[in-house]
Amino acid sequence: MEKTILIAGKDLPYGGDFADGMALAGYNVVVTGNPESDSASVTAGDIVIASWNRPSSVSARSLVLQAENAFTVIDETVLYFDAAVYAQQFTALSPEECTRAIDTMIAGYCYVTMEILNRIEQRKANGKLIYIVRHHPNMADVIRSSALRSSTANAAGPFVAGAEAAFTAFAENIAAYAGDKQNVSVILVSCDVQNDTAEKDGSLASWLADYLASLDGIKKRSAKQSLSWIKAGSKAPGSLGQNLLSRFR
């Protein structure tokens, strides 16, 4: 059955390859961006570009409604934190930049999470929340490692490093919060700098689509299991058993 996925956080044009990858995997896709100017960022069909004003809880609700109006129901939601993209956008250390950083890299993710959880509860249907963090060396990492100093063009500054830590903690605690809710599954995905699967968003999307499909029809993981970050490219649950079974067919 065709599913709908909402992708928030890696806005177009940066998230074009990821949105295309999910569409090519068979999803109806709603991705955040500017509907008037970002259409050239995606090439696959069944992709809707939805506007999102991150500092606004009202806009988070509007984003969810845009997705539901386009495809009736949201089956899965990806909240994507790409530290490398943010490192290019937040380079100053000023009160104005601090406010913008909190609104963009912290508040927006919180608002969308709360709205999705509310909609799942209202619909009494199953839903998945997927948190993806793409790590990028920060200033402290670069000072600690001579290898990173020579290979990192734009180290993440204090605001990005702090927001990444906040995103990680928030995602883990949402997984804990949803642990006893049978209709909510939380998946945490970590993309390290040297991860081959996560090197390109197209391959990351292809892996994620397969991984999420493998979760359908199996028992929900415990809250403790949900707290573990899955490395992009990891084998899906049950894949070993399926491979062994296929040998006897």
Summary of the structure (lengths in Angstrom):
residues: 249
radius of gyration: 18.0
end to end distance: 25.4
largest distance: 63.9
contacts: 811
relative contact order: 0.13
helix: 51%
strand: 16%
